Amino acid sequence: RYFNFMKLTTILFILVFIEIILEIITKKVTCPLRPSGDITLFTEFLPNEEAKKILTELRNRRSKGESISKLEYKKVFEKVIYKVPASRMGSWFGVVPQIGGDIGFIRDNLPTIVANLVKRHELEHLLQTGQEKNVEWSANVAVIKEYHWRSLFMIPFAVKDRFSFYHGEPLCLVASLWVNFKKYLLPF
């Protein structure tokens, strides 16, 4: 028992130490900013009435606690999430102009499985009420519930994307990955 306690204590100490180092790197290293997307997208595309109607119906069903299938979610996100040229998305894989809004966008160069994960994530933002403590975590939970282990495809894709931008700047890469880990994968 004493040995197991010491192992656990050592592991916790190492994890806390790593977290402190990552926080220091994040605060002290000055990195180039990844480009934001072209926000003129938000005014070029307007949601049509059909899209607004199906989102409203979906929101009502969710508020009543009704079960909604993966296929139903997919039908909705295919109507309200638009693919746009990656050059206009900057560092974003996907984006919605407003939580609880009626329209979203994803990069047009995402592999199919990643595109579906990002579409579902962005659809969740459209369905959110604004009461969520961490909107990114909540959107990811919805994706994981539907896509289970396939959600893991997003991790190497995101790491590869960050690596391509911060190639040759390992501290910036580490800082970027740490910030994104906290933003998207921690519930607080």
GUKOL-820012 format. One line per 10 residues: number of its first residue (from 1); for each residue z, x, y of C-alpha. Coordinates in Angstrom, 1 decimal. Layout:
NUM	Z X Y  ...;
END
This chain:
1	0.0 0.0 0.0  0.9 2.8 2.4  -2.4 4.5 1.7  -4.4 1.2 2.4  -2.5 0.7 5.6  -3.3 4.3 6.7  -7.0 3.7 5.8  -7.1 0.5 7.8  -5.3 2.2 10.8  -7.7 5.1 10.7;
11	-10.8 2.8 10.7  -9.4 0.7 13.6  -8.6 3.9 15.5  -12.2 5.2 15.0  -13.7 1.8 16.0  -11.6 1.7 19.2  -12.5 5.3 20.0  -16.3 4.5 19.5  -16.0 1.5 21.7  -14.3 3.5 24.5;
21	-17.0 6.1 24.3  -19.7 3.5 24.4  -18.1 1.8 27.4  -17.9 5.2 29.2  -21.5 5.9 28.5  -22.5 2.5 29.8  -20.5 2.9 33.0  -21.4 6.6 33.8  -25.0 7.0 32.8  -27.7 6.0 35.3;
31	-30.7 4.6 33.5  -34.0 3.3 34.7  -34.0 -0.5 34.8  -36.2 -2.2 32.4  -38.7 -4.4 34.2  -37.9 -8.1 34.6  -40.5 -10.7 33.8  -42.8 -12.3 36.3  -40.9 -15.3 37.6  -44.0 -16.9 39.0;
41	-44.4 -18.1 35.4  -41.7 -20.6 36.2  -43.9 -22.4 38.7  -47.2 -22.0 37.0  -46.3 -24.0 33.9  -44.8 -27.4 34.4  -43.4 -29.4 31.5  -45.4 -32.4 30.6  -43.8 -35.9 30.2  -44.1 -35.7 26.4;
51	-42.1 -32.5 26.3  -39.4 -33.9 28.6  -39.3 -37.0 26.4  -38.9 -35.2 23.1  -36.2 -32.9 24.6  -34.3 -35.9 25.9  -34.5 -37.5 22.5  -33.3 -34.3 20.7  -30.4 -33.9 23.2  -29.4 -37.5 22.6;
61	-29.5 -37.1 18.8  -27.4 -33.9 19.0  -24.8 -35.6 21.3  -24.4 -38.3 18.7  -23.9 -35.7 16.0  -27.0 -36.6 14.1  -28.5 -34.1 11.7  -31.7 -32.4 12.9  -33.9 -30.5 10.5  -35.4 -27.1 11.0;
71	-38.9 -28.8 10.9  -37.9 -31.2 13.7  -36.6 -28.3 15.9  -39.8 -26.4 15.1  -42.0 -29.3 16.2  -40.1 -29.5 19.5  -40.2 -25.8 20.3  -43.9 -25.7 19.6  -44.3 -28.2 22.4  -41.9 -26.8 25.0;
81	-42.0 -23.0 24.5  -45.2 -21.3 25.7  -46.6 -18.0 24.7  -47.6 -15.8 27.7  -49.0 -12.3 27.9  -46.4 -9.7 27.2  -47.3 -7.9 30.4  -45.9 -10.8 32.3  -42.6 -10.9 30.4  -41.3 -7.5 31.3;
91	-38.4 -6.6 29.0  -37.8 -10.3 28.0  -38.8 -11.4 24.5  -38.2 -15.0 25.7  -36.8 -16.7 28.7  -36.0 -20.2 30.1  -35.9 -20.8 33.8  -32.8 -22.9 33.5  -30.2 -23.7 30.9  -30.8 -27.3 30.0;
101	-34.2 -27.2 31.5  -37.5 -28.5 30.0  -39.7 -25.3 29.4  -39.4 -21.8 28.0  -41.6 -18.8 27.4  -42.0 -16.0 24.9  -44.1 -12.9 24.7  -47.5 -13.4 23.0  -47.3 -10.2 21.0  -44.3 -11.0 18.8;
111	-44.7 -10.9 15.0  -44.6 -14.5 13.6  -41.0 -14.4 12.2  -39.7 -12.8 15.4  -41.6 -15.3 17.5  -40.0 -18.2 15.6  -36.6 -16.7 16.1  -37.1 -16.2 19.8  -38.6 -19.7 20.2  -35.6 -21.3 18.4;
121	-33.3 -19.2 20.6  -35.0 -20.3 23.8  -35.1 -24.0 22.6  -31.3 -23.7 22.1  -31.0 -22.7 25.8  -32.9 -25.8 26.7  -30.6 -27.9 24.6  -27.4 -26.3 26.0  -25.1 -28.2 28.3  -23.8 -25.4 30.4;
131	-20.4 -25.8 28.9  -20.9 -22.9 26.4  -18.6 -19.9 27.0  -21.4 -17.4 26.1  -24.9 -19.0 26.1  -26.5 -16.1 24.3  -24.0 -16.2 21.5  -24.3 -19.9 21.2  -28.1 -19.7 21.0  -27.9 -17.0 18.4;
141	-25.5 -19.0 16.2  -28.1 -21.8 16.2  -30.8 -19.4 15.1  -28.6 -17.9 12.4  -27.6 -21.3 11.0  -31.3 -22.2 10.6  -32.9 -18.9 9.6  -29.9 -17.2 7.8  -30.8 -13.7 6.7  -34.2 -13.8 8.3;
151	-32.4 -13.6 11.7  -31.8 -10.0 10.8  -35.5 -9.2 11.5  -34.7 -9.4 15.2  -32.4 -6.4 15.1  -34.9 -3.6 14.1  -37.5 -5.2 16.4  -35.1 -5.2 19.4  -34.0 -1.6 18.6  -37.7 -0.5 18.4;
161	-38.4 -2.2 21.7  -35.5 -0.4 23.4  -36.5 2.9 21.8  -40.0 2.6 23.1  -38.7 2.1 26.7  -35.9 4.7 26.6  -37.8 7.3 24.4  -36.4 10.7 25.4  -33.3 9.3 27.0  -30.8 8.9 24.1;
171	-27.8 8.0 26.3  -29.8 5.2 28.0  -30.9 4.0 24.6  -27.3 3.9 23.4  -26.1 2.2 26.5  -28.8 -0.4 26.4  -28.2 -1.2 22.8  -24.4 -1.5 23.4  -24.9 -3.8 26.4  -27.2 -6.0 24.4;
181	-24.9 -6.0 21.3  -22.1 -7.3 23.5  -24.3 -9.9 25.3  -26.0 -11.3 22.2  -23.7 -10.7 19.3  -20.2 -11.1 20.6  -18.8 -14.6 21.2  -16.9 -13.8 24.4;
END
